């Protein structure tokens, strides 16, 4: 605890650190594929690109990059679709809740 002396807060990047949203991100992109008559891809195909957000998901789903014509339209559709489903499959990573609870304990806070 000595290394935490003087620390007043702990900040986390929520998505990809405390919560796993890869399935909802991938499903939003995959819904776009199937709406266009393309076959569905497994979520495992999308998982490695989840950290790249819309750019990564659309790259997997359609093989496009931000430099491609029409990317902005696809990106906006992706954002709309993701907004509709962003918490359907998203879950905390194992241990995330316990970590937050430990950080909130008075004994931990008193160590500062």
N, C-alpha and C positions, 0 to 999 in steps of 0.2 A: 504494500500500500504506500510505501514511502515514495514510489515513483509518481503517485497521483497527487502528492502534496501540492497545493496551489491550483489544482484543476477545478474549475467552477462549472464546467458543462462538458458533455460528450455529444458530439454531432455524428449522425449517421446519414449516409445516402440510403434512403429507404429501399428503393427498388433495386434488387440484385444483391443487397447486403442483408437486410432484415426480411424482405419478402421475395418470394419466387413468383414472378409474373410471366414467366416464359410461355406457359400454356395459354394464357389469355392473349398475349401478344401474337403468338403463332396462330391461334385460332382466328383472330381478327384478319390476319393476312390470308389464311386458308379459306375463310369464308369468301374473300374476294376472288380467289381462284375458282371456287366451285360456282360462284355466281356468274362466272364467265365460261362455264362449261368445261373447265379444266379439272383433272382428277385431284382429289384431296391428297395432301402430303401428311405423313405422320408428324406429330409435334416434335419428335426427336430431330427431325430435319431442321426445325426452326431454333431449337434450344441454344445452339452454339452462337447464334447471331442475335440473341435477345438483348445483349448489352449494347447493340448498335441501334436499337429502337426501330423506327419506321424504315430507315435506310437498310438495316439488316433484314428485317422481315420481308420487305418488298424485293430485296435482292434474292432471297430464297424463293419466294413465291413466283416471281416473274423474271428474274435475271436482269433487273434494271438497276441503274445507279442514278444518283442525283443529276448527273450530266445528261441523262437520256431525256428526250422529249416526252412529255406526258408524265414525268415523275411527280411533278407537283400535284397534278390531279389525283394520281394514285395515292400519294402521301396524305392528301386531305381526306380522301375516302377512308384510308386506313385509320386516321385519327378519329373519324366519326364512328367507325365500326368498333374500334378499341374502347372508346368512351362508353359505348352501349354495353360492353361486356367486361370491363376492366377488373371486376371483382368476382367473376363467376368461378374461376379456377385458381385464382391467386391465393397463396397461402404463406404463412410465415415459414422461414427456414427452421429446421430442427434447432432448438436451443435459443432461438431469438427471443421468445417470450421470457424464458428463464434469465437470459442476460439482462433484459430491460427491468425485470423484477429485482434482480440483484443490484443493479445500478440505482434503483429507487429506495433501497433499504436504508433506514437511518444509520445503521452501523457502517455502511459503505460511505454514506454522505459525511458521517462524522470523521472519517479517516482523512478528510481534506483539512 
